[in-house]
Amino acid sequence: MVEKMYTITSEAGLHARPCTALVSAVTPLKSEVALEYNGKQVNLKSIMGVMSLGVSKGATVKVIATGDDEEQVISKIDEVMIKEELAV
């Protein structure tokens, strides 16, 4: 299991476009991937789950990957966070 924390810096938080980019990045991978925010955990491969969290600017989220390609999952999330200017 690999975990990584991110602080959301985007003014709009995690809205539809970046949520779609995150989900699309991890869906092809084999690992189970969860996004945790405010005590709630959702499947990061589910756009509705991610959107339901209502993550806003300044929020700290945790990505948890479990499986054979968990390191690749975190690498993909890092890429999307940088490309979409979502988090540090």
QUINOR-V969324 format. One record per run of one state. SS is the DSSP state (A for helix, B for strand, O for the rest). FROM is the first residue (numbers start at 1). TO is the last residue. If there is no record, write none. Layout:
SS/FROM/TO
SS/FROM/TO
//
This chain:
O/1/1
B/2/8
O/9/15
A/16/27
O/28/31
B/32/37
O/38/39
B/40/43
O/44/46
A/47/52
O/53/59
B/60/66
O/67/69
A/70/83
O/84/86
B/87/87
O/88/88
//
